[in-house]
Amino acid sequence: MHMRYAYLGPQGTFTEAALRSVPDAAGAEHLPYATVPAALDALRRREVDAAVVALENSVEGSVPTTLDELATGVPLHIVGEVHLPVSFALLVRPGTTLADVKTVASHPHAQPQCRRWLAEHVPHAEWRAATSNAEAAQHVADGHYDAALAGSFAAARYGLTALAENIHDIADAVTRFVVLRRPGHPPAPTGADRTTVVAFLGEDHPGALLEILQEFAVRGINMTLIQSRPTGAGLGSYLFWMDFEGHIRDARVGETLMGLRRICADVRYLGSYARADAVRPEVRRGTHDADFTEAAAWLAALRTGS
């Protein structure tokens, strides 16, 4: 069956570049959507088989729209991730010079990554927001803006010229993209895996976050991301997005999930999947699967008097 992947469009976005690096997407149909929620809703409605969206940037942090959609929308599961180095080009219509640039358009996450460069080279230009960097390039091609911050690969697609390339304030910036599917069996563990969950506090009280963190600490699990977001239920009501090392089939991860389930109002499991950087966790003494198995057998023997 021909696979269909949704991504944040239009053509020429960094998300499309990330999608092209997904092995299972080779030969699949790639369908652009105007927004992240639109791409995810297409997956929920079964218009596509998978979706790729940005989740986190090494400079600007998490992408709030993606976090909120996955934390509270109809459930979807992360089945993979892609790390894409991100560097921008200033795309203009042919013949445009730096002196001609009075407006620069980009996705809101792009502008802060290039703020100092823009201040130095086009200090009088005004920034304009676009839903994606490729959309910004399209607006430039249509004559609405003078320049766009986008991937250099978008220039040819929209008939533009790269006035400057390798634009960034911080070198080696990376954006993390995730591959999503409808809930099902998680991918098999690889030994270099990441698990993502969202925990909802039952009540706000001193030490509530500490109680959650202790579930990880006592089982030797390293967290790679924790982000609080409002639930929308009122001031002071928060959820916690958490990425951590390990796979749901690991005993230490399973025990942690059960612990969270006991103390939280709700826990949303968002998937266990291979890490893009292939980093293997350092499993501490006493937290290997065999250690949990031995401890369970020891307790059973005590209970039965054997």
C-alpha positions in Angstrom: 0.0 0.0 0.0 1.3 3.5 -0.9 2.2 5.4 2.3 1.2 9.0 2.8 3.0 11.4 5.0 1.8 14.8 6.2 4.1 17.7 6.9 4.1 21.4 7.6 4.1 23.0 4.1 4.3 24.5 1.6 7.1 22.7 -0.2 10.5 23.9 0.7 10.2 23.9 4.5 12.7 22.4 6.9 10.0 19.9 7.9 9.9 18.6 4.3 13.7 18.3 4.4 13.4 16.3 7.7 10.7 14.1 6.1 13.0 13.3 3.2 15.6 11.9 5.6 13.0 9.4 7.1 13.9 5.9 5.6 10.3 4.7 5.6 9.2 7.8 3.7 11.3 7.1 0.7 8.9 6.5 -2.2 5.9 7.6 -0.1 3.6 10.4 -1.0 4.4 13.7 0.8 1.4 15.9 1.5 1.9 19.5 2.7 -0.4 21.1 5.2 -0.7 24.8 6.1 -0.3 24.3 9.9 1.0 21.7 12.4 -2.6 21.1 13.7 -3.8 20.6 10.2 -1.1 18.0 9.5 -1.9 16.2 12.7 -5.7 16.3 12.1 -5.1 14.8 8.7 -3.4 11.8 10.4 -6.2 11.5 12.9 -8.8 11.5 10.1 -6.8 8.8 8.3 -6.1 11.0 5.3 -2.5 10.1 5.8 -0.6 7.3 7.4 2.0 9.3 9.3 3.0 12.9 10.0 6.3 14.8 10.6 6.4 18.0 12.7 9.0 20.0 14.5 9.1 19.5 18.3 12.2 21.2 19.7 15.0 23.5 18.6 18.4 23.7 20.3 18.2 27.5 20.4 14.5 28.4 20.8 13.4 25.3 22.8 10.2 23.5 22.4 7.5 24.2 19.8 4.4 25.1 21.8 1.9 24.3 19.1 3.2 20.8 18.7 3.4 20.1 22.4 -0.1 21.3 23.0 -1.6 19.4 20.1 0.0 16.1 21.2 -0.6 16.7 24.9 -4.4 17.4 24.7 -5.6 16.5 21.2 -6.8 13.2 20.0 -4.0 10.8 20.9 -1.1 10.1 18.5 2.1 8.3 19.1 5.7 9.2 18.3 7.4 6.4 16.4 10.7 8.1 15.4 12.7 11.3 15.4 15.0 13.2 13.1 17.7 15.8 14.1 18.2 18.3 11.3 21.0 20.9 11.4 19.3 24.3 10.6 21.0 27.2 8.9 19.1 30.0 7.1 19.5 31.9 3.9 18.2 35.4 3.1 16.0 34.8 0.0 15.1 37.7 -2.3 13.8 38.3 -5.7 16.6 38.5 -8.3 18.1 42.0 -8.4 17.3 42.8 -4.8 20.2 44.2 -2.7 20.6 44.4 1.1 19.8 48.1 0.9 16.4 47.2 -0.7 15.3 44.9 2.1 12.7 46.7 4.2 10.7 43.7 5.3 11.9 40.2 6.3 9.4 37.3 6.8 9.9 33.9 8.5 8.5 31.4 10.9 8.5 32.8 14.5 11.2 30.3 15.5 13.6 31.5 12.8 13.8 35.2 13.6 15.3 34.8 17.1 17.9 32.4 15.7 19.1 35.2 13.3 18.3 38.3 15.4 21.9 39.6 15.7 22.6 39.0 12.0 19.5 40.9 11.0 20.4 43.8 13.3 23.8 44.0 11.7 23.0 43.6 8.1 19.4 44.9 7.6 19.0 47.1 10.8 16.0 49.0 9.4 14.1 46.0 8.1 10.8 45.0 9.8 10.1 41.4 10.6 6.9 39.7 9.5 5.5 36.3 10.8 4.6 33.4 8.5 3.3 30.0 9.3 6.4 28.5 7.8 9.7 29.7 6.3 8.6 28.3 2.9 5.4 30.3 3.1 7.6 33.4 3.8 9.5 32.6 0.6 6.3 32.3 -1.3 5.2 35.7 0.0 8.5 37.2 -1.2 8.0 35.6 -4.7 4.5 37.1 -4.8 5.9 40.6 -3.9 4.4 40.9 -0.5 7.8 41.1 1.4 11.3 41.9 0.3 13.1 38.9 1.9 12.6 35.6 3.7 14.6 33.6 6.1 14.4 30.0 4.8 16.5 27.1 3.8 18.6 27.8 0.8 17.0 24.8 -0.9 13.8 26.8 -1.1 15.3 29.4 -3.4 15.0 27.5 -6.7 11.5 26.3 -5.8 10.2 29.9 -5.6 12.4 31.5 -8.2 14.4 33.4 -5.6 18.1 34.2 -5.0 20.1 33.6 -1.8 21.4 37.1 -0.9 23.3 35.5 2.1 23.7 32.0 3.3 24.7 30.2 6.5 22.9 32.8 8.6 22.7 32.1 12.3 23.5 33.7 15.6 24.5 30.4 17.2 26.4 27.8 15.2 25.4 24.2 15.0 21.7 24.8 15.7 19.6 21.6 15.4 15.8 21.1 15.2 14.3 17.9 16.4 11.4 16.6 14.3 9.1 13.7 15.3 7.4 11.0 13.2 3.8 10.4 14.3 1.3 7.6 13.7 -2.0 6.6 15.2 -1.7 4.7 18.4 -0.5 1.1 18.1 2.3 -1.2 19.1 5.5 0.8 19.8 8.6 0.1 17.7 10.9 -2.6 19.0 13.5 -1.4 21.5 16.9 -0.7 20.1 18.9 -0.1 23.3 19.1 3.6 22.4 15.6 4.7 22.9 13.5 7.6 24.2 10.1 7.6 25.8 7.7 10.6 25.9 4.8 11.0 28.3 2.6 13.9 29.6 1.8 14.0 33.3 -1.2 15.9 34.7 -1.1 17.0 38.3 -4.0 15.8 40.5 -3.6 18.8 42.8 -1.2 21.6 43.2 0.7 21.2 46.5 4.2 21.6 47.8 6.5 18.9 46.4 4.1 17.9 43.6 6.8 18.1 40.9 9.3 16.5 43.2 7.1 13.5 43.6 7.0 13.1 39.9 10.8 13.5 39.5 11.4 10.9 42.3 9.7 8.2 40.2 12.5 8.7 37.7 15.4 9.2 40.1 14.9 6.1 42.2 14.9 3.9 39.0 18.0 5.6 37.5 16.2 7.1 34.5 17.7 10.2 33.0 15.2 12.9 31.7 16.2 14.6 28.5 13.4 17.2 28.4 10.8 18.5 30.9 8.4 21.3 29.9 5.4 22.7 31.8 2.4 23.8 29.8 -1.0 25.2 31.0 -3.8 22.7 30.6 -6.3 25.5 29.7 -8.5 24.5 32.7 -7.6 27.7 34.6 -4.7 29.6 36.1 -2.4 27.3 38.1 -3.4 24.2 36.2 -0.4 22.6 34.4 0.8 19.5 32.7 4.4 18.3 32.3 5.8 17.1 29.0 8.7 14.7 29.7 11.2 12.9 27.5 13.4 10.4 29.1 15.9 7.6 28.3 14.6 4.0 27.8 11.8 2.0 26.2 8.4 1.1 27.6 9.5 -2.6 27.5 12.4 -1.8 29.9 11.4 -2.9 33.4 12.7 0.4 34.9 10.5 2.4 32.5 7.4 0.3 33.1 7.8 0.7 36.9 8.2 4.4 36.4 5.0 4.7 34.3 3.1 2.7 37.0 4.5 5.1 39.6 3.3 8.1 37.6 -0.1 6.5 37.1 -0.5 6.2 40.9 0.3 9.8 41.8 -0.9 11.8 38.8 -4.4 12.7 37.8 -3.7 11.3 34.3 -0.7 10.1 32.3 -0.6 10.2 28.5 1.9 7.9 26.9 3.1 9.4 23.6 5.5 6.7 22.5 8.9 4.9 22.8 11.2 5.2 19.8 14.8 5.1 18.7 16.8 8.2 19.4 18.1 10.0 16.4 21.6 10.4 18.0 21.7 6.7 18.9 22.9 7.5 22.5 22.6 4.5 24.8 21.7 5.2 28.4 24.0 4.3 31.3 21.9 1.8 33.2 22.7 2.1 36.9 23.3 -0.9 39.2 20.0 -2.3 40.4 17.9 -1.0 37.5 18.6 -3.6 34.8 15.7 -5.8 33.8 17.3 -8.7 35.5 17.5 -6.8 38.8 13.7 -6.2 38.7 13.1 -9.8 37.9 15.3 -11.0 40.8 13.7 -8.6 43.2 10.2 -9.8 42.2 11.2 -13.4 42.7 12.7 -12.6 46.1 9.4 -10.9 47.2 7.3 -13.8 45.9 9.4 -16.2 47.8 9.0 -14.2 51.0 5.2 -14.1 50.5 4.9 -17.8 50.0 7.4 -18.8 52.7 9.5 -20.7 50.3 
